[in-house]
Amino acid sequence: MLNRHILVLGNGFDLQAQVPTSFEKFLLNQIKPYIHTLKPDEKLEDFRKNLIDKPELNILLNSQLTFWEFFLLLTNKTNWRDLEGAMREYCLSPEIGGNSSLKQHFEILNSNYFNSSIKSSEDAYLYFLSKKTSYDSNDYSIQDHIKYLVSELEITEQHFSDYIDGHIDKNKECKQTYRKNSNLLFKDIFLLLNIDERDVCDIYTFNYTTPWNLMPNFPQGHKINIHGKTKEKEHHSGAAKQIIGINKYNWTSTEEINLVRDFFKIERINRSPLLNSATLDNLAADLHSHKGAYRSISFFGHSLNDIDFPQLFSVLDVNNFLSDTSVRINFLFTNHTKTPSATASGDIRSKSEQFLSAYLKSRIDQSDELHIQKLYEILNTQVNFKFIDYNFYSHIDYNFYSHIDYK
C-alpha cells in the first residue's frame, strides 16, 4: 500500500519562495499609482506614520482605492492574519456591548453627516464612506451599506489576485525566481518528511498559486487551492472563493451574524470553503476513503489563525490521527523574517498547541481535564517540529529531483 501524506501550505510558502505576497507589499502596490513620492524601498510603517497629518491623506481620500484598502492603510496591522482581526473588530459588536463600528458609521452618515476636518482614523473612514456611498439617499438602508462593503471586499480580493497574477504569470524574472525557490523549498520539505516519488502527497494550499506545476516529477496526489486560483478569481462570475473574511466571536448574536453574513468565510454558499463545496463531494469522498492510509499531516507557512479553523479542521478530519497514534503531525517552520530560530520555534509551538486544543474541543465531547490530557498525549507522542533554513543557496543538490534544470 502506498504511503499517503497531507501537506498544508499557507502564505509563508510563497513568502519563503521570495514572491512579494505580503500584506505590506500589496498595499504599497495599491497606493503607488496615487503617491508618486514613494521610494522603491519604502516601508509601509514609515508611510503610515502620522498619515492623518500628511497631504498624502487627501490624495488617498480621493483615489480609487476600495474602502478596505483604505481602511487597512490606516490600521497598524502588519499581516493578513491581523487584517482579518481588524475587519472582525469593525464588523462585529464588542464584548462589552454596543454597536459595531460598521453600524456606528452607518448611523453617523445617516444623521446629517458633515465633517470639515479630519483629525483621526474614524474621521477619515467616515469621510471616505461619505464620498463613495449613497448615504444621503432616503432609502439607503443598513443592508445597502453592508452590500457596498461586501462588494468592496470582493474587489479587494480581485485586486490581490491580479497582483499575484502579475508577478507570477506575467513577470518572467519573478516567475523564474519562484520556480527555482519553490522547487528547492519542496525538496527540503520532502526530505524532512521522508516523502519520495513513490508516495502520495495531497496538498491543500491557502494560496492562489500552483507551485507544483513548476516542478517536474512531483509526487502524485490531489492538489487543492482552498481559495481558488488567480485565473478563477473573476468575482462577478460568482465563482470566487473568499480569501479574506471574518469569524464570529463567542458573544456574537445570531441576529448580528445574519446581518453581516456575507463577510463570513464559512456562511455564504457561493463563497464557502472549497472543501465544503457541493461540486467537490466526490473529491471529499475519495480523500476520506484513504483515511487509514495517511501516515502524516504537515503544516508549513500557515499562521494557524482561528479565522481558518473551519477549513483546517476539515483537513484534519481526513486524517486518522486521533485513533491511530502512529500518524505524525508535523509543523514546519523557518526564519524567513530573520527572527532567531528559537523565537520562531516558540511561536509555532504555541500556535500549534492552541490549534490542536481547539480541534479536540470541537470534535470530542469531554471535560476540560480530559481534553488537556489528550492534547498532551498528542503533543508528546505524535507532534514534531521541523526547522527549514532560509538560505536557499546553501542547499545540497539532493538526488531526489536532481535532474532539474533551473536555467
Secondary structure as a PSIPRED ss2 file (coil, helix, strand):
# PSIPRED VFORMAT (PSIPRED V4.0)

   1 M C   1.000  0.000  0.000
   2 L C   1.000  0.000  0.000
   3 N C   1.000  0.000  0.000
   4 R E   0.000  0.000  1.000
   5 H E   0.000  0.000  1.000
   6 I E   0.000  0.000  1.000
   7 L E   0.000  0.000  1.000
   8 V E   0.000  0.000  1.000
   9 L E   0.000  0.000  1.000
  10 G C   1.000  0.000  0.000
  11 N H   0.000  1.000  0.000
  12 G H   0.000  1.000  0.000
  13 F H   0.000  1.000  0.000
  14 D H   0.000  1.000  0.000
  15 L H   0.000  1.000  0.000
  16 Q H   0.000  1.000  0.000
  17 A C   1.000  0.000  0.000
  18 Q C   1.000  0.000  0.000
  19 V C   1.000  0.000  0.000
  20 P C   1.000  0.000  0.000
  21 T C   1.000  0.000  0.000
  22 S C   1.000  0.000  0.000
  23 F H   0.000  1.000  0.000
  24 E H   0.000  1.000  0.000
  25 K H   0.000  1.000  0.000
  26 F H   0.000  1.000  0.000
  27 L H   0.000  1.000  0.000
  28 L H   0.000  1.000  0.000
  29 N H   0.000  1.000  0.000
  30 Q H   0.000  1.000  0.000
  31 I H   0.000  1.000  0.000
  32 K C   1.000  0.000  0.000
  33 P C   1.000  0.000  0.000
  34 Y C   1.000  0.000  0.000
  35 I C   1.000  0.000  0.000
  36 H C   1.000  0.000  0.000
  37 T C   1.000  0.000  0.000
  38 L C   1.000  0.000  0.000
  39 K C   1.000  0.000  0.000
  40 P C   1.000  0.000  0.000
  41 D C   1.000  0.000  0.000
  42 E C   1.000  0.000  0.000
  43 K C   1.000  0.000  0.000
  44 L H   0.000  1.000  0.000
  45 E H   0.000  1.000  0.000
  46 D H   0.000  1.000  0.000
  47 F H   0.000  1.000  0.000
  48 R H   0.000  1.000  0.000
  49 K C   1.000  0.000  0.000
  50 N C   1.000  0.000  0.000
  51 L H   0.000  1.000  0.000
  52 I H   0.000  1.000  0.000
  53 D H   0.000  1.000  0.000
  54 K C   1.000  0.000  0.000
  55 P C   1.000  0.000  0.000
  56 E H   0.000  1.000  0.000
  57 L H   0.000  1.000  0.000
  58 N H   0.000  1.000  0.000
  59 I H   0.000  1.000  0.000
  60 L H   0.000  1.000  0.000
  61 L H   0.000  1.000  0.000
  62 N C   1.000  0.000  0.000
  63 S C   1.000  0.000  0.000
  64 Q C   1.000  0.000  0.000
  65 L C   1.000  0.000  0.000
  66 T C   1.000  0.000  0.000
  67 F H   0.000  1.000  0.000
  68 W H   0.000  1.000  0.000
  69 E H   0.000  1.000  0.000
  70 F H   0.000  1.000  0.000
  71 F H   0.000  1.000  0.000
  72 L H   0.000  1.000  0.000
  73 L H   0.000  1.000  0.000
  74 L C   1.000  0.000  0.000
  75 T C   1.000  0.000  0.000
  76 N C   1.000  0.000  0.000
  77 K C   1.000  0.000  0.000
  78 T C   1.000  0.000  0.000
  79 N C   1.000  0.000  0.000
  80 W H   0.000  1.000  0.000
  81 R H   0.000  1.000  0.000
  82 D H   0.000  1.000  0.000
  83 L H   0.000  1.000  0.000
  84 E H   0.000  1.000  0.000
  85 G H   0.000  1.000  0.000
  86 A H   0.000  1.000  0.000
  87 M H   0.000  1.000  0.000
  88 R H   0.000  1.000  0.000
  89 E H   0.000  1.000  0.000
  90 Y H   0.000  1.000  0.000
  91 C H   0.000  1.000  0.000
  92 L C   1.000  0.000  0.000
  93 S C   1.000  0.000  0.000
  94 P C   1.000  0.000  0.000
  95 E C   1.000  0.000  0.000
  96 I C   1.000  0.000  0.000
  97 G C   1.000  0.000  0.000
  98 G C   1.000  0.000  0.000
  99 N C   1.000  0.000  0.000
 100 S C   1.000  0.000  0.000
 101 S H   0.000  1.000  0.000
 102 L H   0.000  1.000  0.000
 103 K H   0.000  1.000  0.000
 104 Q H   0.000  1.000  0.000
 105 H H   0.000  1.000  0.000
 106 F H   0.000  1.000  0.000
 107 E H   0.000  1.000  0.000
 108 I H   0.000  1.000  0.000
 109 L H   0.000  1.000  0.000
 110 N C   1.000  0.000  0.000
 111 S C   1.000  0.000  0.000
 112 N C   1.000  0.000  0.000
 113 Y C   1.000  0.000  0.000
 114 F C   1.000  0.000  0.000
 115 N C   1.000  0.000  0.000
 116 S C   1.000  0.000  0.000
 117 S C   1.000  0.000  0.000
 118 I C   1.000  0.000  0.000
 119 K C   1.000  0.000  0.000
 120 S C   1.000  0.000  0.000
 121 S H   0.000  1.000  0.000
 122 E H   0.000  1.000  0.000
 123 D H   0.000  1.000  0.000
 124 A H   0.000  1.000  0.000
 125 Y H   0.000  1.000  0.000
 126 L H   0.000  1.000  0.000
 127 Y H   0.000  1.000  0.000
 128 F H   0.000  1.000  0.000
 129 L H   0.000  1.000  0.000
 130 S H   0.000  1.000  0.000
 131 K H   0.000  1.000  0.000
 132 K H   0.000  1.000  0.000
 133 T C   1.000  0.000  0.000
 134 S C   1.000  0.000  0.000
 135 Y C   1.000  0.000  0.000
 136 D C   1.000  0.000  0.000
 137 S C   1.000  0.000  0.000
 138 N C   1.000  0.000  0.000
 139 D C   1.000  0.000  0.000
 140 Y C   1.000  0.000  0.000
 141 S C   1.000  0.000  0.000
 142 I H   0.000  1.000  0.000
 143 Q H   0.000  1.000  0.000
 144 D H   0.000  1.000  0.000
 145 H H   0.000  1.000  0.000
 146 I H   0.000  1.000  0.000
 147 K H   0.000  1.000  0.000
 148 Y H   0.000  1.000  0.000
 149 L H   0.000  1.000  0.000
 150 V H   0.000  1.000  0.000
 151 S H   0.000  1.000  0.000
 152 E H   0.000  1.000  0.000
 153 L H   0.000  1.000  0.000
 154 E H   0.000  1.000  0.000
 155 I H   0.000  1.000  0.000
 156 T H   0.000  1.000  0.000
 157 E H   0.000  1.000  0.000
 158 Q H   0.000  1.000  0.000
 159 H H   0.000  1.000  0.000
 160 F H   0.000  1.000  0.000
 161 S H   0.000  1.000  0.000
 162 D H   0.000  1.000  0.000
 163 Y H   0.000  1.000  0.000
 164 I H   0.000  1.000  0.000
 165 D H   0.000  1.000  0.000
 166 G H   0.000  1.000  0.000
 167 H H   0.000  1.000  0.000
 168 I H   0.000  1.000  0.000
 169 D C   1.000  0.000  0.000
 170 K C   1.000  0.000  0.000
 171 N C   1.000  0.000  0.000
 172 K H   0.000  1.000  0.000
 173 E H   0.000  1.000  0.000
 174 C H   0.000  1.000  0.000
 175 K H   0.000  1.000  0.000
 176 Q H   0.000  1.000  0.000
 177 T H   0.000  1.000  0.000
 178 Y H   0.000  1.000  0.000
 179 R H   0.000  1.000  0.000
 180 K H   0.000  1.000  0.000
 181 N H   0.000  1.000  0.000
 182 S H   0.000  1.000  0.000
 183 N H   0.000  1.000  0.000
 184 L H   0.000  1.000  0.000
 185 L H   0.000  1.000  0.000
 186 F H   0.000  1.000  0.000
 187 K H   0.000  1.000  0.000
 188 D H   0.000  1.000  0.000
 189 I H   0.000  1.000  0.000
 190 F H   0.000  1.000  0.000
 191 L H   0.000  1.000  0.000
 192 L H   0.000  1.000  0.000
 193 L H   0.000  1.000  0.000
 194 N C   1.000  0.000  0.000
 195 I C   1.000  0.000  0.000
 196 D C   1.000  0.000  0.000
 197 E C   1.000  0.000  0.000
 198 R C   1.000  0.000  0.000
 199 D C   1.000  0.000  0.000
 200 V E   0.000  0.000  1.000
 201 C E   0.000  0.000  1.000
 202 D E   0.000  0.000  1.000
 203 I E   0.000  0.000  1.000
 204 Y E   0.000  0.000  1.000
 205 T E   0.000  0.000  1.000
 206 F C   1.000  0.000  0.000
 207 N C   1.000  0.000  0.000
 208 Y C   1.000  0.000  0.000
 209 T C   1.000  0.000  0.000
 210 T C   1.000  0.000  0.000
 211 P H   0.000  1.000  0.000
 212 W H   0.000  1.000  0.000
 213 N H   0.000  1.000  0.000
 214 L H   0.000  1.000  0.000
 215 M C   1.000  0.000  0.000
 216 P C   1.000  0.000  0.000
 217 N C   1.000  0.000  0.000
 218 F C   1.000  0.000  0.000
 219 P C   1.000  0.000  0.000
 220 Q E   0.000  0.000  1.000
 221 G C   1.000  0.000  0.000
 222 H C   1.000  0.000  0.000
 223 K E   0.000  0.000  1.000
 224 I E   0.000  0.000  1.000
 225 N E   0.000  0.000  1.000
 226 I C   1.000  0.000  0.000
 227 H C   1.000  0.000  0.000
 228 G C   1.000  0.000  0.000
 229 K C   1.000  0.000  0.000
 230 T H   0.000  1.000  0.000
 231 K H   0.000  1.000  0.000
 232 E H   0.000  1.000  0.000
 233 K C   1.000  0.000  0.000
 234 E C   1.000  0.000  0.000
 235 H H   0.000  1.000  0.000
 236 H H   0.000  1.000  0.000
 237 S H   0.000  1.000  0.000
 238 G C   1.000  0.000  0.000
 239 A C   1.000  0.000  0.000
 240 A C   1.000  0.000  0.000
 241 K C   1.000  0.000  0.000
 242 Q C   1.000  0.000  0.000
 243 I C   1.000  0.000  0.000
 244 I C   1.000  0.000  0.000
 245 G C   1.000  0.000  0.000
 246 I E   0.000  0.000  1.000
 247 N C   1.000  0.000  0.000
 248 K C   1.000  0.000  0.000
 249 Y C   1.000  0.000  0.000
 250 N C   1.000  0.000  0.000
 251 W C   1.000  0.000  0.000
 252 T C   1.000  0.000  0.000
 253 S C   1.000  0.000  0.000
 254 T H   0.000  1.000  0.000
 255 E H   0.000  1.000  0.000
 256 E H   0.000  1.000  0.000
 257 I H   0.000  1.000  0.000
 258 N H   0.000  1.000  0.000
 259 L H   0.000  1.000  0.000
 260 V C   1.000  0.000  0.000
 261 R H   0.000  1.000  0.000
 262 D H   0.000  1.000  0.000
 263 F H   0.000  1.000  0.000
 264 F E   0.000  0.000  1.000
 265 K C   1.000  0.000  0.000
 266 I C   1.000  0.000  0.000
 267 E C   1.000  0.000  0.000
 268 R C   1.000  0.000  0.000
 269 I H   0.000  1.000  0.000
 270 N H   0.000  1.000  0.000
 271 R H   0.000  1.000  0.000
 272 S C   1.000  0.000  0.000
 273 P C   1.000  0.000  0.000
 274 L H   0.000  1.000  0.000
 275 L H   0.000  1.000  0.000
 276 N H   0.000  1.000  0.000
 277 S C   1.000  0.000  0.000
 278 A H   0.000  1.000  0.000
 279 T H   0.000  1.000  0.000
 280 L H   0.000  1.000  0.000
 281 D H   0.000  1.000  0.000
 282 N H   0.000  1.000  0.000
 283 L H   0.000  1.000  0.000
 284 A H   0.000  1.000  0.000
 285 A H   0.000  1.000  0.000
 286 D H   0.000  1.000  0.000
 287 L H   0.000  1.000  0.000
 288 H H   0.000  1.000  0.000
 289 S H   0.000  1.000  0.000
 290 H C   1.000  0.000  0.000
 291 K H   0.000  1.000  0.000
 292 G H   0.000  1.000  0.000
 293 A H   0.000  1.000  0.000
 294 Y E   0.000  0.000  1.000
 295 R E   0.000  0.000  1.000
 296 S E   0.000  0.000  1.000
 297 I E   0.000  0.000  1.000
 298 S E   0.000  0.000  1.000
 299 F E   0.000  0.000  1.000
 300 F E   0.000  0.000  1.000
 301 G C   1.000  0.000  0.000
 302 H C   1.000  0.000  0.000
 303 S C   1.000  0.000  0.000
 304 L C   1.000  0.000  0.000
 305 N C   1.000  0.000  0.000
 306 D H   0.000  1.000  0.000
 307 I H   0.000  1.000  0.000
 308 D H   0.000  1.000  0.000
 309 F H   0.000  1.000  0.000
 310 P H   0.000  1.000  0.000
 311 Q H   0.000  1.000  0.000
 312 L H   0.000  1.000  0.000
 313 F H   0.000  1.000  0.000
 314 S H   0.000  1.000  0.000
 315 V H   0.000  1.000  0.000
 316 L H   0.000  1.000  0.000
 317 D H   0.000  1.000  0.000
 318 V H   0.000  1.000  0.000
 319 N C   1.000  0.000  0.000
 320 N C   1.000  0.000  0.000
 321 F C   1.000  0.000  0.000
 322 L C   1.000  0.000  0.000
 323 S C   1.000  0.000  0.000
 324 D C   1.000  0.000  0.000
 325 T C   1.000  0.000  0.000
 326 S C   1.000  0.000  0.000
 327 V C   1.000  0.000  0.000
 328 R E   0.000  0.000  1.000
 329 I E   0.000  0.000  1.000
 330 N E   0.000  0.000  1.000
 331 F E   0.000  0.000  1.000
 332 L E   0.000  0.000  1.000
 333 F E   0.000  0.000  1.000
 334 T E   0.000  0.000  1.000
 335 N C   1.000  0.000  0.000
 336 H C   1.000  0.000  0.000
 337 T C   1.000  0.000  0.000
 338 K C   1.000  0.000  0.000
 339 T C   1.000  0.000  0.000
 340 P C   1.000  0.000  0.000
 341 S H   0.000  1.000  0.000
 342 A H   0.000  1.000  0.000
 343 T H   0.000  1.000  0.000
 344 A H   0.000  1.000  0.000
 345 S H   0.000  1.000  0.000
 346 G H   0.000  1.000  0.000
 347 D H   0.000  1.000  0.000
 348 I H   0.000  1.000  0.000
 349 R H   0.000  1.000  0.000
 350 S H   0.000  1.000  0.000
 351 K H   0.000  1.000  0.000
 352 S H   0.000  1.000  0.000
 353 E H   0.000  1.000  0.000
 354 Q H   0.000  1.000  0.000
 355 F H   0.000  1.000  0.000
 356 L H   0.000  1.000  0.000
 357 S H   0.000  1.000  0.000
 358 A H   0.000  1.000  0.000
 359 Y H   0.000  1.000  0.000
 360 L H   0.000  1.000  0.000
 361 K H   0.000  1.000  0.000
 362 S H   0.000  1.000  0.000
 363 R H   0.000  1.000  0.000
 364 I C   1.000  0.000  0.000
 365 D C   1.000  0.000  0.000
 366 Q C   1.000  0.000  0.000
 367 S C   1.000  0.000  0.000
 368 D H   0.000  1.000  0.000
 369 E H   0.000  1.000  0.000
 370 L H   0.000  1.000  0.000
 371 H H   0.000  1.000  0.000
 372 I H   0.000  1.000  0.000
 373 Q H   0.000  1.000  0.000
 374 K H   0.000  1.000  0.000
 375 L H   0.000  1.000  0.000
 376 Y H   0.000  1.000  0.000
 377 E H   0.000  1.000  0.000
 378 I H   0.000  1.000  0.000
 379 L H   0.000  1.000  0.000
 380 N H   0.000  1.000  0.000
 381 T H   0.000  1.000  0.000
 382 Q C   1.000  0.000  0.000
 383 V E   0.000  0.000  1.000
 384 N E   0.000  0.000  1.000
 385 F E   0.000  0.000  1.000
 386 K E   0.000  0.000  1.000
 387 F E   0.000  0.000  1.000
 388 I E   0.000  0.000  1.000
 389 D C   1.000  0.000  0.000
 390 Y C   1.000  0.000  0.000
 391 N C   1.000  0.000  0.000
 392 F H   0.000  1.000  0.000
 393 Y H   0.000  1.000  0.000
 394 S H   0.000  1.000  0.000
 395 H C   1.000  0.000  0.000
 396 I C   1.000  0.000  0.000
 397 D C   1.000  0.000  0.000
 398 Y C   1.000  0.000  0.000
 399 N C   1.000  0.000  0.000
 400 F C   1.000  0.000  0.000
 401 Y C   1.000  0.000  0.000
 402 S C   1.000  0.000  0.000
 403 H C   1.000  0.000  0.000
 404 I C   1.000  0.000  0.000
 405 D C   1.000  0.000  0.000
 406 Y C   1.000  0.000  0.000
 407 K C   1.000  0.000  0.000
